[in-house]
Amino acid sequence: MVALNEDLMARARQVIPGGVSSPVRAFGAVGGTPVFIQSASGATVRDVAGREYLDLVCSWGPALLGHAHPAVVEAVQQQAARGLSFGAPTEAEVVLADLIRGRVPAAEKVRFVSTGTEATMTAVRLARGATGRDVIVKFAGCYHGHSDALLAAAGSGVATQGLPGSAGVTAAATADTIVLEYNDVDALRAVFAEQGSRVAAVITEAAPANMGVVPPQDGFNAAIRQVTRDAGALMILDEVLTGFRVGPAGWWGLEAGVDAPAWTPDLFAFGKVVGGGMPLAALAGRADVMDLLAPLGPVYQAGTLSGNPLATAAGIATLSLADEHVYRHVDKASLTLQAAVDDALVAAGVPHVVQRAGSLFSVFFRDGAVRDYRDAKDQDTIAFGRFFHAMLDQGVALPPSAFEAWFLSAAHDDAVLERIIAALPQAARAAAAGSR
């Protein structure tokens, strides 16, 4: 059983760098051999060896309805029979854009792309084009895809010019990126007091989930909106993970409200759920800013597969089915599992904190709350690795990193939760073995 995964990984390493198409899949953070998935249905995935796992990855978010939901599969199959790609506009793009705007009225216009990286990269380019300024402010621990300007690591002090966070990213590419600690309003205001006239935009995850789940402190997103507005800069809200996942209007809808929002960004980046598991993302926001994109304006963006008909079909089906009942179910299931994880780790004497943003949550193996990336890194990742493998051995697949969110779906019913919860005590004891 294990040998099949190991054999396939050995083959993969011969033809794919590291054997994977995205780094976290390599199990580098937890050790061991990655599980190669062959099929999935509902709350379950099946590997090439035929073993089933209860899935808490959900394709890193898109499977809100559960894997291979019949209505989504049917929509994709029907479209596939009509054609896979046209390189031309389709009615489905208009329908999906209308669905997005119906949920997020501040998304006045929508441009479809294929990945979250494209959405955030285009948002930054658009902000620079709209303002005529160069500097972008981001926060340490917030991941906005792998475009050069946003792969900047945090420096010391209140703010530093970003240093490249990857080989191949030049210092010049990040020279206009300033990195601040997340949830630090004073640092944000200090940067704007010093060089606000040079800042094109602040980009932030609506509720960060790429350093583990670190929700914004009360008023933090509103403060970003205020300082950017006062300085004539834009606010870019990255909802690639949270958009349509934590609620009908994403985190913005939960925190700011939809009908009379307390604050509203200029631009949104959506991904994951918006494509229902297919490669699709979107940039959306104020009409006057969005209309600066080509062909109307001078900011260029293009893509042969942007708005792909298979992806838009999956997105329409997913958003059409993701009603209030789905969100209530996922929220309830998430709270149930959070409480069970906490109970198991407490019983085993493992230092930890469970943090949530809507239905998203993660477990930090440390004492005390996590408010920024420095806190997130100060945890026992080795203990998480033991916890992860103990769960995997019992047929429960967690995200293979301590710095990721856990995801549930509408297919995670009481029976599934009972099986996951039954695995927690043994995993907690494994985490406790050798804990600092």
C-alpha positions as CSV (number, residue, x, y, z in Angstrom):
1,M,0.0,0.0,0.0
2,V,2.7,2.5,1.1
3,A,5.1,1.1,-1.5
4,L,2.8,2.3,-4.3
5,N,3.0,5.9,-3.1
6,E,6.7,5.5,-2.6
7,D,7.3,4.0,-6.0
8,L,5.2,6.7,-7.7
9,M,7.1,9.4,-5.8
10,A,10.4,7.9,-7.0
11,R,9.1,8.0,-10.6
12,A,7.8,11.5,-10.1
13,R,11.2,12.8,-8.9
14,Q,12.7,11.7,-12.2
15,V,10.4,13.8,-14.3
16,I,9.0,16.6,-12.0
17,P,11.1,18.9,-9.9
18,G,10.8,17.5,-6.3
19,G,8.2,15.1,-7.6
20,V,5.4,17.6,-7.2
21,S,3.7,20.5,-9.0
22,S,3.4,22.7,-5.9
23,P,5.9,22.6,-3.0
24,V,3.7,21.9,0.0
25,R,2.5,18.6,-1.6
26,A,6.0,17.2,-1.1
27,F,5.5,16.6,2.6
28,G,8.7,18.5,3.3
29,A,7.2,20.1,6.4
30,V,6.1,16.9,7.9
31,G,8.4,14.2,6.5
32,G,7.4,11.0,4.8
33,T,6.1,10.2,1.4
34,P,3.3,12.2,-0.2
35,V,-0.1,10.5,-0.8
36,F,-0.9,10.4,-4.5
37,I,-4.6,10.9,-4.9
38,Q,-6.5,8.9,-7.5
39,S,-10.1,9.9,-6.9
40,A,-12.3,11.8,-4.5
41,S,-16.0,11.9,-3.5
42,G,-17.7,13.9,-0.9
43,A,-15.5,14.2,2.2
44,T,-13.2,11.3,1.1
45,V,-10.1,11.0,-1.1
46,R,-8.6,7.7,-2.3
47,D,-4.9,7.2,-3.0
48,V,-3.3,5.1,-5.7
49,A,-3.0,2.2,-3.3
50,G,-6.7,2.2,-2.8
51,R,-6.7,3.6,0.8
52,E,-9.4,6.1,1.7
53,Y,-8.9,9.2,3.8
54,L,-11.3,11.6,5.4
55,D,-10.2,14.9,3.8
56,L,-9.5,18.1,5.7
57,V,-7.7,19.7,2.8
58,C,-10.6,20.0,0.3
59,S,-8.2,20.9,-2.5
60,W,-7.0,23.8,-0.3
61,G,-10.5,25.3,-0.2
62,P,-12.4,24.9,-3.5
63,A,-14.4,21.8,-2.5
64,L,-16.9,23.7,-0.4
65,L,-19.7,21.4,-1.5
66,G,-17.5,18.3,-1.2
67,H,-15.5,16.5,-3.8
68,A,-17.1,15.6,-7.2
69,H,-20.5,17.1,-6.3
70,P,-22.8,15.6,-8.9
71,A,-24.2,18.9,-10.1
72,V,-20.8,20.4,-10.6
73,V,-19.5,17.4,-12.4
74,E,-22.6,17.4,-14.6
75,A,-22.1,21.1,-15.5
76,V,-18.5,20.5,-16.5
77,Q,-19.3,17.4,-18.5
78,Q,-22.1,19.2,-20.4
79,Q,-19.7,22.0,-21.2
80,A,-16.9,19.6,-22.2
81,A,-19.2,18.1,-24.8
82,R,-19.7,21.6,-26.3
83,G,-16.0,22.4,-26.3
84,L,-13.1,22.8,-23.9
85,S,-11.8,26.3,-24.8
86,F,-12.7,28.9,-27.4
87,G,-10.4,31.9,-26.9
88,A,-13.5,34.0,-27.2
89,P,-16.1,35.5,-24.8
90,T,-18.8,33.2,-23.5
91,E,-22.2,33.8,-21.8
92,A,-21.0,31.8,-18.8
93,E,-18.5,34.5,-18.0
94,V,-21.2,37.1,-17.8
95,V,-23.4,34.8,-15.7
96,L,-20.6,34.1,-13.2
97,A,-19.6,37.8,-13.0
98,D,-23.2,38.6,-12.2
99,L,-23.2,35.9,-9.4
100,I,-20.1,37.4,-7.9
101,R,-21.5,40.9,-8.0
102,G,-24.8,39.7,-6.5
103,R,-22.9,38.3,-3.5
104,V,-20.3,41.1,-3.3
105,P,-21.9,44.4,-4.5
106,A,-18.5,46.2,-4.2
107,A,-17.2,43.9,-7.0
108,E,-18.7,46.3,-9.6
109,K,-16.7,44.7,-12.5
110,V,-14.9,41.4,-12.7
111,R,-12.0,40.2,-14.8
112,F,-11.4,36.4,-14.9
113,V,-8.0,34.8,-14.8
114,S,-6.7,31.3,-14.2
115,T,-4.9,31.5,-10.9
116,G,-4.9,33.5,-7.6
117,T,-1.3,34.6,-8.5
118,E,-2.6,36.1,-11.7
119,A,-5.4,37.9,-9.8
120,T,-3.1,39.5,-7.2
121,M,-0.4,40.3,-9.7
122,T,-2.9,42.1,-11.9
123,A,-4.3,43.9,-8.9
124,V,-0.9,45.3,-8.1
125,R,-0.3,46.3,-11.7
126,L,-3.7,47.9,-11.8
127,A,-3.1,49.8,-8.6
128,R,0.2,51.2,-9.9
129,G,-1.5,52.2,-13.1
130,A,-4.4,53.8,-11.3
131,T,-2.2,55.9,-8.9
132,G,0.9,56.5,-10.9
133,R,2.9,55.3,-7.9
134,D,5.3,52.4,-7.4
135,V,5.3,51.3,-3.8
136,I,3.3,48.3,-2.5
137,V,2.8,47.5,1.2
138,K,2.2,43.9,2.2
139,F,2.3,42.0,5.5
140,A,4.7,39.3,6.6
141,G,3.1,35.9,6.5
142,C,0.4,36.9,4.0
143,Y,0.9,35.0,0.8
144,H,-0.4,36.5,-2.4
145,G,0.9,34.1,-5.0
146,H,4.4,33.7,-6.5
147,S,4.7,36.9,-8.6
148,D,8.1,38.5,-8.0
149,A,7.0,41.8,-6.4
150,L,5.0,39.9,-3.7
151,L,7.6,37.3,-2.8
152,A,9.2,39.6,-0.2
153,A,10.2,38.5,3.3
154,A,9.8,40.7,6.4
155,G,12.8,42.6,7.7
156,S,13.5,43.9,11.2
157,G,12.2,47.1,12.7
158,V,8.9,48.9,11.9
159,A,9.3,48.5,8.1
160,T,12.1,47.6,5.7
161,Q,12.4,47.4,2.0
162,G,11.4,43.9,1.0
163,L,14.1,41.3,0.5
164,P,13.6,38.7,-2.1
165,G,11.9,35.6,-0.7
166,S,13.0,33.2,-3.4
167,A,16.0,32.6,-5.6
168,G,15.4,34.1,-9.0
169,V,13.6,37.1,-7.5
170,T,15.9,40.1,-7.9
171,A,16.3,42.8,-5.4
172,A,15.0,45.2,-8.0
173,A,11.8,43.3,-8.2
174,T,11.0,43.8,-4.5
175,A,12.6,47.2,-4.1
176,D,9.2,48.9,-4.1
177,T,7.7,46.4,-1.7
178,I,7.5,47.3,2.0
179,V,6.8,44.5,4.4
180,L,5.2,45.1,7.8
181,E,4.2,42.8,10.6
182,Y,0.5,41.8,10.4
183,N,-2.0,43.4,12.8
184,D,0.5,46.3,13.5
185,V,-1.6,49.5,12.9
186,D,1.1,51.7,14.3
187,A,3.7,50.4,11.8
188,L,1.2,50.9,9.0
189,R,0.5,54.5,10.0
190,A,4.2,55.2,10.4
191,V,5.0,54.1,6.9
192,F,2.2,56.2,5.4
193,A,3.3,59.2,7.5
194,E,6.8,58.9,6.0
195,Q,6.1,57.9,2.4
196,G,2.3,57.7,1.9
197,S,2.6,59.8,-1.3
198,R,4.6,57.0,-2.9
199,V,2.3,54.1,-2.0
200,A,0.1,52.7,-4.7
201,A,-1.6,50.1,-2.6
202,V,-1.7,48.0,0.5
203,I,-2.5,44.4,-0.2
204,T,-3.6,42.1,2.6
205,E,-5.3,38.7,3.0
206,A,-8.8,39.5,4.3
207,A,-8.2,37.0,7.1
208,P,-4.8,35.4,6.7
209,A,-4.7,31.7,6.4
210,N,-1.3,31.1,4.8
211,M,0.7,31.3,8.1
212,G,-2.0,29.4,9.8
213,V,-5.2,31.2,10.5
214,V,-4.4,34.6,12.0
215,P,-7.6,36.7,12.0
216,P,-7.3,40.5,11.8
217,Q,-7.7,42.2,15.1
218,D,-10.7,44.4,15.5
219,G,-10.4,47.5,13.4
220,F,-7.3,46.4,11.5
221,N,-8.8,46.1,8.1
222,A,-10.8,49.3,8.7
223,A,-7.5,51.0,9.6
224,I,-6.0,49.9,6.3
225,R,-9.0,51.3,4.4
226,Q,-8.7,54.6,6.3
227,V,-5.0,55.2,5.8
228,T,-5.0,54.2,2.1
229,R,-8.0,56.4,1.4
230,D,-6.4,59.4,3.2
231,A,-3.2,58.9,1.2
232,G,-4.9,58.4,-2.2
233,A,-3.7,54.8,-2.3
234,L,-5.8,51.7,-3.0
235,M,-6.7,48.8,-0.7
236,I,-6.5,45.3,-2.3
237,L,-8.3,42.6,-0.4
238,D,-7.0,39.1,-1.2
239,E,-9.9,36.8,-0.7
240,V,-8.5,33.9,-2.8
241,L,-8.9,31.6,0.3
242,T,-11.7,33.3,2.1
243,G,-13.9,34.5,-0.8
244,F,-17.2,32.5,-0.9
245,R,-15.6,30.0,1.5
246,V,-16.3,31.6,4.9
247,G,-19.6,33.1,3.8
248,P,-21.7,34.1,0.8
249,A,-19.7,37.4,0.5
250,G,-16.4,36.1,1.9
251,W,-14.6,37.7,4.9
252,W,-15.5,41.2,3.7
253,G,-19.2,40.2,4.0
254,L,-18.7,38.8,7.5
255,E,-16.6,41.6,8.9
256,A,-17.8,44.7,7.1
257,G,-21.3,43.8,6.1
258,V,-22.8,43.8,2.7
259,D,-25.8,46.1,2.8
260,A,-24.1,49.0,4.5
261,P,-20.5,48.0,4.7
262,A,-18.3,49.5,7.4
263,W,-15.4,49.6,5.0
264,T,-14.9,48.5,1.4
265,P,-11.6,47.8,-0.5
266,D,-11.0,49.1,-3.9
267,L,-10.1,45.7,-5.4
268,F,-10.7,42.1,-4.5
269,A,-8.9,39.0,-5.6
270,F,-11.0,35.8,-5.6
271,G,-9.9,32.2,-6.3
272,K,-10.5,28.6,-5.1
273,V,-14.3,28.4,-4.5
274,V,-15.1,30.7,-7.4
275,G,-13.9,28.1,-9.8
276,G,-15.5,25.1,-8.0
277,G,-12.2,23.2,-8.2
278,M,-11.3,24.2,-11.7
279,P,-8.4,26.6,-12.5
280,L,-10.2,30.0,-12.2
281,A,-9.7,33.2,-10.3
282,A,-10.9,36.7,-10.6
283,L,-10.0,40.3,-10.0
284,A,-12.9,42.6,-9.1
285,G,-13.7,46.0,-7.7
286,R,-14.5,49.6,-8.4
287,A,-15.7,50.1,-11.9
288,D,-13.6,53.2,-12.5
289,V,-10.5,51.3,-11.5
290,M,-11.3,48.1,-13.3
291,D,-12.0,50.0,-16.5
292,L,-8.3,50.9,-16.6
293,L,-7.7,47.4,-17.7
294,A,-7.2,46.7,-21.5
295,P,-9.0,47.0,-23.8
296,L,-10.6,50.1,-22.2
297,G,-7.5,51.4,-20.4
298,P,-3.7,51.4,-20.4
299,V,-3.1,48.6,-17.9
300,Y,-2.5,45.4,-19.9
301,Q,-3.6,41.9,-18.9
302,A,-4.5,39.0,-21.1
303,G,-4.8,35.2,-21.0
304,T,-5.7,32.6,-23.5
305,L,-7.5,30.4,-20.9
306,S,-8.9,33.3,-18.8
307,G,-12.6,32.6,-18.3
308,N,-12.3,29.0,-19.5
309,P,-15.7,27.6,-20.2
310,L,-15.2,24.4,-18.1
311,A,-14.0,26.5,-15.1
312,T,-16.8,29.0,-15.4
313,A,-19.4,26.2,-15.6
314,A,-18.0,24.7,-12.4
315,G,-18.0,28.1,-10.7
316,I,-21.6,28.8,-11.7
317,A,-22.7,25.5,-10.4
318,T,-20.8,25.9,-7.1
319,L,-21.9,29.4,-6.3
320,S,-25.5,28.5,-7.2
321,L,-25.5,25.6,-4.8
322,A,-23.6,27.3,-2.0
323,D,-26.6,28.7,-0.1
324,E,-27.1,29.7,3.5
325,H,-27.7,26.1,4.5
326,V,-24.3,25.1,3.2
327,Y,-22.5,27.8,5.1
328,R,-24.4,27.1,8.3
329,H,-23.5,23.4,8.0
330,V,-19.8,24.0,7.4
331,D,-19.7,26.6,10.2
332,K,-21.2,24.1,12.6
333,A,-19.0,21.2,11.6
334,S,-15.9,23.4,11.9
335,L,-16.9,24.5,15.4
336,T,-17.5,20.9,16.4
337,L,-14.1,19.8,15.1
338,Q,-12.3,22.8,16.6
339,A,-13.7,21.9,20.1
340,A,-12.7,18.3,19.7
341,V,-9.2,19.1,18.6
342,D,-8.8,21.4,21.6
343,D,-10.2,18.8,24.0
344,A,-7.8,16.1,22.7
345,L,-4.7,18.2,22.9
346,V,-5.6,19.5,26.4
347,A,-6.1,15.9,27.6
348,A,-2.7,15.0,26.2
349,G,-1.0,18.1,27.8
350,V,0.1,19.5,24.4
351,P,0.6,23.3,24.3
352,H,-1.5,24.7,21.6
353,V,-4.0,27.3,20.4
354,V,-6.8,26.9,17.9
355,Q,-7.6,30.0,15.9
356,R,-10.4,30.5,13.5
357,A,-11.7,32.9,10.8
358,G,-15.2,31.8,9.9
359,S,-15.1,28.1,9.2
360,L,-11.4,28.2,8.5
361,F,-9.2,27.2,11.5
362,S,-5.7,26.0,12.3
363,V,-3.8,24.6,15.3
364,F,-0.6,26.3,16.5
365,F,1.5,24.1,18.7
366,R,2.5,26.8,21.2
367,D,1.2,28.6,24.2
368,G,-0.6,31.9,23.6
369,A,-2.4,33.5,20.8
370,V,-0.9,34.2,17.4
371,R,-1.3,37.7,16.0
372,D,1.5,37.9,13.4
373,Y,4.0,35.9,11.5
374,R,6.6,36.1,14.2
375,D,4.2,34.4,16.6
376,A,3.2,31.8,13.9
377,K,6.8,30.7,13.5
378,D,7.3,30.3,17.2
379,Q,5.6,26.9,17.5
380,D,6.6,23.2,17.7
381,T,6.3,22.2,14.1
382,I,7.9,18.8,14.9
383,A,5.0,18.1,17.2
384,F,2.6,19.0,14.4
385,G,4.4,16.5,12.1
386,R,3.8,13.7,14.7
387,F,0.2,14.7,15.0
388,F,-0.2,14.8,11.2
389,H,1.2,11.3,10.6
390,A,-0.8,9.8,13.5
391,M,-4.0,11.2,11.8
392,L,-2.9,10.0,8.4
393,D,-2.2,6.5,9.7
394,Q,-5.8,6.5,11.0
395,G,-7.2,7.6,7.6
396,V,-7.5,11.3,8.1
397,A,-5.7,13.7,5.7
398,L,-4.7,17.0,7.2
399,P,-2.9,19.9,5.4
400,P,0.7,18.8,5.4
401,S,2.1,21.9,7.1
402,A,1.6,23.6,10.4
403,F,1.2,26.9,8.5
404,E,-2.0,26.0,6.7
405,A,-5.8,26.2,7.3
406,W,-8.0,23.2,7.8
407,F,-11.0,23.0,5.5
408,L,-14.4,21.3,5.8
409,S,-17.2,20.9,3.3
410,A,-20.9,20.4,3.1
411,A,-20.1,16.6,2.8
412,H,-18.6,16.5,6.3
413,D,-21.6,15.2,8.1
414,D,-22.0,13.8,11.6
415,A,-20.7,10.4,10.7
416,V,-17.6,11.8,9.1
417,L,-16.9,14.1,12.0
418,E,-17.3,11.2,14.5
419,R,-14.6,9.2,12.6
420,I,-12.3,12.2,12.5
421,I,-12.9,13.0,16.2
422,A,-12.2,9.3,17.1
423,A,-8.7,9.6,15.7
424,L,-7.8,12.7,17.7
425,P,-6.8,11.2,21.0
426,Q,-4.1,9.0,19.5
427,A,-2.8,11.8,17.4
428,A,-2.7,14.1,20.4
429,R,-0.7,11.6,22.3
430,A,1.7,11.3,19.4
431,A,2.1,15.0,19.4
432,A,2.8,15.0,23.1
433,A,5.7,12.5,22.7
434,G,8.8,14.7,23.0
435,S,6.9,18.0,23.0
436,R,9.0,20.9,24.2
